[in-house]
């Protein structure tokens, strides 16, 4: 491990910026995926490159996942 020495004022500033970034990033990524499962699967289907079997597996997997439990029946908020 390498030790770097910086002034306390600079450390405090960097720590404050880091905390602000973490709060911002957590909000951005928390809100990024809010689509119901059926809408997420629809997005994949519209690409036209996935088989029906894959899409069915995707939907089953999403519904069983924590994502599906949180967003499975949510109405679209667009």
Helices and strands as residue ranges (DSSP letters): H 8-32, H 37-47, H 52-64, H 66-71
